[in-house]
Amino acid sequence: MGIGQYNFSAGPAVLPKEVLTQARDEMLDWHGSGMSVMEMSHRGSEFMSIIQQAEADLRALMGIPSHYHVLFLQGGAWTQFAMVPMNLLRGRHTADYVYTGIWAEKAIEEASRYCEVKLAASGAAQGFHMIPPYSQWNLNPEAAYVHYTANETIGGVEFNWIPETGEVPLVVDMSSDILSKPVDVSRFGLIYAGAQKNIGPAGLTIVIVRDDLLAEPLPGTPTMMDYRTHATHGSMFNTPPTYAVYMAGLVFQHLKQTGGLQAAAERNRKKAGLLYAYIDGSGFYQNPVALDCRSLMNVPFTLRDPKLDELFLQGAEQRGLMQLKGHRLAGGMRASIYNAMPLAGVHALVDYMQDFIRLYA
Ligand SMILES: *Cc1c(COP(=O)(O)O)cnc(C)c1O
């Protein structure tokens, strides 16, 4: 981001300035190696130390127990929509999915190619503006796993609780809220996340999977889509996305230095609290999501008169408030305020929203 600008993009998204500065300083010569990280052999000792440190830091940040593998993969979260059923069905024929919005829908569509998908719960009747209460969920004890989407990046709906699924492994798409708050990893069978929302550059996908779930995948599963391939080779079966792993590692270190996930969660609550309180009190802007499941990461909002949308976006850019346009499927505006968005950025946005009302309402 340029000086004095704030980037509200939903992804690829804002990164900590300190991390970008360090990457700049190390660009041509990483730690006296005489090389850029981009130029290193992935099997050399320099890059091995980078990926091992990244894994150790992620384990420390999230408190990942030793009986979980951490995999650094490619293909985005979307590839996980297929890899999850291919690997976790383990002889079963059905899986439970929680339908909370557009990303859950994409996961469901892809899983339907491999198994019978049962909807354990759906927010469709409420326009996906709320998460169906757990008391109304219909969980199937025969399901191979239960899948849900921790944060619907487009709808702005986020779980602030972890579903209880008993013996059935719980699988979560955490692409847009991983590392935004502490989570109890031991509650999950598998966590996956594309890196480009809250971790680092695009091109890296993180999978955290419990050892006992690594099993024979569906017949015909490509080698690269078998979790065991990557688990047994320390994510080094083929060339991993080396530079993206390095950048993610810098973000992990930055998070550790700034107080870990507890401190990140406090900053995120403060930022989101400020923005939602302003929206709700404005009488001009509106967020449709139920109070108890509003996303702390992605805040969609509409203007009282959609004819003013273009004017709002133009004025925002003039003030250095970038990429506030809502998703094409949702319309309106969306402010993504991931870990790396400073509180000052949210203050600048609220100041602008106030000024806009004075001028145009
Ligand atoms: C962005 C996003 C995806 C898709 O990620 P890709 O890395 O583009 O495949 C999936 N799920 C959620 C929740 C997302 O935010």
PDBQT file of the ligand as one rigid body, heavy atoms in Angstrom, charges set to zero:
ROOT
HETATM    1  C1  LIG A 401     -11.199 -16.851  -0.542  1.00  0.00    +0.000 C 
HETATM    2  C2  LIG A 401     -11.901 -18.009   0.047  1.00  0.00    +0.000 A 
HETATM    3  C3  LIG A 401     -11.911 -19.273  -0.578  1.00  0.00    +0.000 A 
HETATM    4  C4  LIG A 401     -11.270 -19.517  -1.924  1.00  0.00    +0.000 C 
HETATM    5  O1  LIG A 401      -9.907 -19.460  -1.799  1.00  0.00    +0.000 OA
HETATM    6  P1  LIG A 401      -8.907 -19.730  -3.020  1.00  0.00    +0.000 P 
HETATM    7  O2  LIG A 401      -7.599 -19.694  -2.321  1.00  0.00    +0.000 OA
HETATM    8  O3  LIG A 401      -9.124 -18.610  -4.004  1.00  0.00    +0.000 OA
HETATM    9  O4  LIG A 401      -9.215 -21.057  -3.612  1.00  0.00    +0.000 OA
HETATM   10  C5  LIG A 401     -12.554 -20.309   0.059  1.00  0.00    +0.000 A 
HETATM   11  N1  LIG A 401     -13.154 -20.137   1.253  1.00  0.00    +0.000 NA
HETATM   12  C6  LIG A 401     -13.161 -18.948   1.879  1.00  0.00    +0.000 A 
HETATM   13  C7  LIG A 401     -13.838 -18.815   3.200  1.00  0.00    +0.000 C 
HETATM   14  C8  LIG A 401     -12.533 -17.848   1.300  1.00  0.00    +0.000 A 
HETATM   15  O5  LIG A 401     -12.540 -16.659   1.919  1.00  0.00    +0.000 OA
ENDROOT
TORSDOF 0
